[in-house]
């Protein structure tokens, strides 16, 4: 069930109306029922995997809490990690592993390619439910004895398929407040604004960019460098507007019930360093990887080589989390080495002199320009179907100024649109344009009403799904 579908809006409306007419415990089960309906619209059998993950971590967390020895605690934690990662590994990576073994050893040694259907959202809900048992193991959280509360935490439909990846300490406490509070108009208004804004992002920008990207990245060798550059900038906008749209709709849907999901994006394309970009992009995953991978590896403690190794390894895990393909692996490693280079560069004499003598505006402008295009290059790896296609796109873009094809007027117009988006983002950051609209009733009604009409009229008959649904 897509967020930009009539079926989802009807499910949200029916659940919202029923929610505020029921008693607290009944509200919990209504949200669970809505979540199972939402997920079953994709696959009824795969709902069993979510139930299995919830039961596994419910039992493991109670086992950790009741264990008398550290060994017992570790056994129950291992049960959770092995079970969850085992399911994720089989459904997401088994086929990739077998395909690469066949390529390495030959088809006669390894049998047929595995044909495994990837359950929607398995990467998201697996990380979310694992964080629960890890937090219990760290004694940062007391496990709940009420299975329905944990099950709602695992299945809560606004963020079930593509996040944000929430923590139990943040979300489960809100459930207890939300199921006892009365209907609040301000929550409906705030949630409605987020949903409309998210739908407009998806329909008016992300889907329009997708129509530019898909035919070009499907066969990059057939296009000139300027066309490849347009497609790459278009995907840069598409993935941001697509994923932030999903997050916006998820936050708006949850707000209607009085629940605040964490903000997943903070204008990442305004970042002036690679590390700042990752603090602003897919924040729920970045903080999850930091807290449950990077810091347990040692973080930046210890020797410098070890700290830098931890950084690269963490980004490798992030790349692999996104998908079982060499393009995602290389994308993660690329960002790992970019972060490593950034750390090393900041310690050089050249960087110190640049910081001391160059005007602040120049420094900020150059740092932003370089960071933005470092991210854009990474998106080529992320979007390309194969490593060879990614290489074709990169070579084509680099050779564009030397090629025979000239920049066409419509391409120049598109580059101008990208610049306008970045300028508006900067203006919103400095002057709070959206906040000013939200604070003015008449402006708010006009703005969100216009977005709702435009999104309704501009919606294609067959729109592409949200990009992160495949993870």
C-alpha positions in Angstrom: 0.0 0.0 0.0 1.7 3.2 -1.2 1.6 6.4 0.8 0.4 8.3 -2.2 -2.6 6.1 -2.8 -6.3 6.5 -2.1 -6.2 3.2 -0.2 -3.7 4.6 2.3 -5.6 7.8 2.9 -8.7 5.8 3.5 -6.9 3.5 6.0 -5.5 6.5 7.8 -8.9 8.2 7.9 -10.7 5.1 9.2 -8.0 4.4 11.8 -7.9 8.0 13.0 -11.7 8.1 13.4 -11.8 4.8 15.3 -8.8 5.6 17.4 -10.4 8.5 19.3 -13.6 6.5 19.9 -11.9 3.6 21.8 -10.5 2.9 25.2 -6.7 2.8 25.6 -6.0 -0.9 25.2 -8.4 -1.1 22.2 -6.5 1.8 20.6 -3.3 -0.2 20.7 -4.9 -3.2 19.0 -6.6 -0.9 16.4 -3.2 0.5 15.5 -1.8 -3.0 15.3 -4.7 -4.1 13.1 -4.2 -1.1 10.8 -0.4 -1.8 10.6 -1.0 -5.5 9.6 -3.6 -4.4 7.0 -1.1 -1.8 5.7 1.7 -4.4 5.4 -0.5 -7.3 4.2 -1.4 -5.1 1.2 2.0 -6.0 -0.1 2.3 -9.6 1.2 0.2 -11.5 3.6 2.8 -14.3 4.1 5.6 -11.8 5.0 3.6 -10.5 7.9 4.7 -13.7 9.6 8.3 -12.5 9.5 7.4 -9.3 11.4 5.5 -11.4 14.0 8.5 -13.7 14.3 10.9 -10.8 14.8 8.6 -9.3 17.5 8.2 -12.6 19.4 11.9 -13.2 19.2 12.9 -9.9 20.6 10.1 -9.9 23.2 11.4 -13.1 24.6 15.1 -12.2 24.2 14.7 -8.9 26.0 12.9 -10.5 28.9 15.6 -13.2 29.0 18.3 -10.6 29.1 16.6 -8.7 31.9 16.0 -11.9 34.0 19.4 -13.5 33.4 21.5 -13.8 36.6 24.9 -13.8 34.9 26.6 -11.8 32.2 27.0 -15.0 30.1 23.2 -15.6 30.2 22.6 -12.0 29.1 25.0 -12.4 26.2 23.3 -15.7 25.2 19.9 -14.0 24.9 21.4 -11.0 23.1 23.1 -13.4 20.6 19.8 -15.1 20.1 18.2 -11.8 19.0 21.1 -10.7 16.8 21.6 -14.1 15.1 17.8 -14.5 14.6 17.2 -11.0 13.1 20.4 -10.8 11.1 19.9 -14.4 9.9 16.5 -13.5 8.5 17.9 -10.3 7.0 20.9 -12.1 5.6 18.9 -14.8 3.9 16.2 -12.7 2.3 18.5 -9.8 1.3 22.0 -11.2 0.7 21.8 -14.9 0.1 21.1 -14.5 -3.6 23.9 -11.9 -4.0 26.3 -14.2 -2.2 25.4 -17.2 -4.4 25.6 -15.2 -7.6 29.1 -14.0 -6.8 30.2 -17.5 -5.8 28.9 -18.8 -9.1 30.8 -16.1 -11.0 34.0 -16.9 -9.0 33.9 -20.7 -9.0 31.8 -21.5 -12.1 28.2 -22.6 -12.7 29.2 -26.3 -12.4 30.4 -25.9 -8.8 27.5 -23.8 -7.5 23.9 -24.6 -8.3 21.2 -22.4 -9.7 20.7 -18.8 -8.8 18.5 -18.3 -5.8 15.2 -16.5 -6.5 14.2 -14.9 -3.2 11.6 -12.2 -2.9 12.7 -9.4 -0.6 10.1 -8.6 2.1 9.2 -4.9 2.1 10.9 -2.9 4.8 12.9 -5.8 6.3 16.0 -3.7 6.7 14.1 -1.0 8.6 12.0 -3.1 11.0 15.0 -5.5 11.6 17.2 -2.6 12.7 14.4 -1.1 14.8 13.6 -4.3 16.7 17.3 -5.1 17.2 17.9 -1.7 18.8 15.3 -2.7 21.5 17.1 -5.8 22.7 20.5 -4.0 22.5 19.2 -1.2 24.6 17.9 -3.7 27.1 21.3 -5.4 27.2 23.0 -2.1 27.8 20.6 -1.4 30.7 19.3 1.7 28.9 15.8 0.3 28.8 13.6 -1.9 30.9 11.8 -4.4 28.7 8.0 -4.3 28.6 6.0 -7.3 29.7 3.1 -6.3 27.5 3.6 -7.9 24.1 1.1 -5.7 22.4 3.2 -2.6 23.2 6.3 -4.1 21.7 4.4 -5.5 18.7 3.0 -2.0 18.1 6.6 -0.6 18.3 7.7 -3.1 15.6 4.7 -2.7 13.3 3.5 0.9 13.7 2.4 1.5 10.1 3.5 5.1 9.4 7.1 4.2 9.7 7.0 0.4 9.2 8.3 0.1 5.6 10.8 3.0 5.3 11.4 4.5 8.7 12.3 6.7 10.4 14.1 3.9 12.4 12.8 4.7 15.9 14.1 3.7 19.3 11.9 2.1 21.9 12.7 4.6 24.5 11.4 7.4 22.3 8.4 5.7 20.6 7.0 3.3 23.2 6.7 6.0 25.9 4.7 8.2 23.4 2.3 5.3 22.8 1.4 5.3 26.4 0.6 9.0 26.3 -1.2 8.9 22.9 -3.6 6.1 23.8 -4.9 8.1 26.7 -5.2 11.6 25.2 -8.2 13.1 23.6 -8.4 14.3 20.0 -6.5 17.5 19.4 -7.2 19.7 16.4 -3.7 21.1 16.4 -2.3 17.6 15.9 -4.6 17.0 12.9 -3.6 20.4 11.4 0.1 19.8 11.8 -0.2 16.2 10.6 -2.3 17.3 7.6 0.3 19.9 6.6 3.1 17.3 6.7 1.1 14.8 4.6 0.2 17.4 2.0 3.8 18.7 1.8 5.1 15.2 1.5 2.6 14.2 -1.2 3.5 17.4 -3.2 7.2 16.6 -2.9 6.6 13.1 -4.2 4.2 13.8 -7.0 5.4 17.2 -8.3 9.2 16.8 -7.9 10.4 13.3 -7.2 8.1 11.6 -9.8 8.9 14.3 -12.4 12.6 13.7 -11.9 12.2 10.0 -12.1 10.8 10.4 -15.6 14.1 12.1 -16.5 16.3 9.6 -14.8 15.0 6.2 -15.7 15.4 6.0 -19.5 18.9 7.6 -19.3 20.3 5.4 -16.5 18.7 2.3 -18.1 21.1 2.7 -21.0 23.7 5.4 -20.2 26.0 4.6 -23.1 23.4 5.9 -25.5 23.5 9.4 -24.2 25.9 12.3 -24.3 27.7 13.8 -21.3 25.3 16.8 -20.7 22.3 14.4 -20.8 24.0 12.2 -18.3 24.7 15.2 -16.0 21.1 16.3 -16.2 20.0 12.8 -15.2 22.5 12.7 -12.3 21.3 16.0 -11.0 17.8 14.9 -11.5 18.4 11.8 -9.4 20.1 13.9 -6.7 16.8 15.8 -6.4 14.6 12.7 -6.9 16.1 10.7 -4.0 15.9 13.6 -1.6 12.4 14.6 -2.5 11.2 11.0 -2.7 12.7 9.9 0.6 12.0 13.1 2.5 8.4 13.0 1.2 8.0 9.5 2.7 9.4 10.7 6.0 7.2 13.7 5.9 4.0 11.7 5.3 5.1 9.2 8.0 5.6 12.0 10.5 2.3 13.6 9.6 0.4 10.4 9.9 1.8 9.7 13.3 1.2 13.2 14.5 -2.6 12.8 13.9 -2.4 10.2 16.7 -0.3 12.5 18.9 3.0 10.8 18.2 6.1 12.6 17.1 8.5 10.6 14.9 12.0 11.9 14.7 13.0 14.2 11.8 14.9 12.3 9.2 16.3 15.1 7.0 17.6 18.5 7.8 18.4 20.1 4.4 21.4 17.9 3.8 22.3 19.5 0.5 23.4 22.7 2.3 26.1 20.8 4.2 29.7 22.1 4.0 31.5 18.9 5.0 30.8 15.2 4.4 30.3 14.5 8.1 27.8 17.3 8.3 25.9 15.7 5.3 25.6 12.5 7.2 24.3 14.3 10.3 21.6 15.7 8.1 20.8 12.8 5.7 18.7 9.8 6.8 19.3 10.9 10.3 17.6 7.8 11.9 19.9 5.4 10.0 23.0 7.6 10.5 22.5 7.7 14.3 21.6 4.0 14.4 24.9 3.1 12.6 26.8 5.4 14.9 25.3 4.1 18.1 25.2 0.4 17.3 28.2 -0.1 14.9 30.7 2.8 15.0 30.8 3.4 18.8 30.9 -0.4 19.7 33.9 -0.7 17.2 35.7 1.9 19.3 34.6 5.1 17.5 37.4 7.6 17.4 39.1 6.2 20.5 42.4 4.5 20.3 45.0 4.9 17.6 44.3 7.1 14.6 44.6 4.2 12.1 42.0 2.2 14.1 39.7 5.2 14.3 39.9 5.7 10.6 39.4 2.0 9.9 36.2 2.2 12.1 35.0 5.1 10.0 35.4 3.3 6.7 34.0 0.0 8.1 30.9 1.8 9.4 30.2 3.3 6.0 30.7 0.0 4.4 28.0 -1.4 6.6 25.8 1.5 5.7 26.3 0.8 2.0 25.6 -2.9 2.4 22.5 -2.2 4.4 21.1 -0.3 1.4 21.3 -3.3 -1.0 22.9 -6.5 -2.0 24.8 -5.2 -5.0 28.4 -4.1 -5.7 27.2 -0.6 -6.5 25.9 -0.2 -2.9 29.0 -1.7 -1.5 31.2 0.8 -3.5 28.9 3.6 -2.6 29.4 2.9 1.1 33.2 2.5 0.7 33.3 5.7 -1.4 31.7 7.7 1.4 33.9 6.0 4.0 37.0 7.1 2.2 35.6 10.6 1.6 35.1 10.9 5.4 38.6 9.5 6.0 40.1 12.0 3.5 38.2 14.9 5.1 39.5 14.0 8.6 43.1 13.8 7.3 42.8 17.0 5.2 41.6 19.0 8.2 44.8 18.2 10.1 47.2 19.5 7.3 49.1 22.8 7.3 47.4 23.7 4.0 43.9 23.5 5.6 45.1 25.6 8.5 46.4 28.3 6.2 43.3 28.2 4.1 41.2 28.7 7.2 43.4 31.5 8.5 43.7 33.6 5.3 40.7 32.9 3.0 37.6 35.0 3.6 34.9 33.2 5.4 32.4 33.5 2.6 34.8 32.0 0.1 35.6 29.1 2.5 31.9 28.4 3.1 31.0 28.6 -0.6 33.8 26.4 -1.8 33.2 23.9 1.0 29.5 23.7 0.1 30.2 23.3 -3.6 32.8 20.5 -3.1 30.6 18.7 -0.6 27.5 18.9 -2.7 29.3 17.5 -5.8 31.0 14.8 -3.7 27.5 13.6 -2.8 26.3 13.9 -6.4 29.2 11.6 -7.6 28.2 9.1 -4.9 24.6 9.1 -6.2 25.9 7.8 -9.5 27.1 4.6 -7.8 23.8 4.4 -5.8 21.6 4.7 -8.9 23.5 2.8 -11.6 22.4 -0.7 -12.3 25.9 -2.0 -12.5 29.4 -0.8 -11.7 30.1 -0.6 -15.5 27.1 1.7 -16.0 28.4 3.9 -13.1 31.7 4.1 -14.8 30.1 5.0 -18.1 28.1 7.8 -16.5 31.2 9.2 -14.8 33.3 9.2 -17.9 30.5 10.6 -20.0 30.0 13.5 -17.6 33.8 14.3 -17.3 34.0 14.3 -21.1 30.9 16.5 -21.6 32.8 19.8 -22.1 35.1 18.1 -24.7 32.3 16.4 -26.5 30.6 17.5 -29.7 27.2 17.9 -28.2 26.4 21.4 -26.9 24.2 22.2 -23.9 20.6 22.5 -25.0 18.3 25.3 -23.7 16.1 22.8 -21.8 19.2 21.4 -20.1 20.3 24.9 -19.1 16.8 25.5 -17.7 17.0 22.3 -15.7 20.4 23.4 -14.2 18.7 26.7 -13.3 15.9 24.8 -11.6 18.5 22.9 -9.5 20.2 26.2 -8.5 16.7 27.6 -7.6 16.0 24.7 -5.3 19.4 25.1 -3.6 18.8 28.9 -3.2 15.3 28.3 -1.8 16.7 25.8 0.7 19.3 28.3 1.8 16.7 31.0 2.1 14.5 28.7 4.2 17.4 27.8 6.4 18.2 31.5 7.1 14.8 33.1 7.2 12.5 30.2 8.1 10.1 30.5 5.0 8.1 27.4 5.8 7.8 28.3 9.5 6.6 31.8 8.5 3.9 30.2 6.3 2.8 27.8 9.1 2.5 30.7 11.5 0.2 32.7 9.3 -3.3 31.1 9.0 -4.3 32.7 5.7 -0.9 32.0 4.0 -1.0 28.4 5.4 -4.4 27.7 4.0 -3.5 29.2 0.6 -0.1 27.4 0.4 -1.2 23.9 1.5 -4.4 24.2 -0.4 -2.5 25.0 -3.6 -0.1 22.1 -3.0 -3.0 19.7 -2.4 -4.7 20.7 -5.6 -1.5 20.6 -7.6 -0.5 17.2 -6.2 -4.0 15.9 -7.0 -4.1 17.2 -10.6 -0.4 16.4 -11.3 -0.5 12.8 -10.0 0.2 10.4 -12.9 -1.9 7.3 -13.4 1.1 5.1 -12.7 3.5 6.7 -10.4 6.8 5.1 -9.4 7.0 3.7 -5.9 9.0 5.2 -3.1 12.7 4.4 -3.7 13.4 3.3 -0.1 10.6 0.7 -0.2 13.0 -1.6 -1.9 15.3 -1.7 1.2 
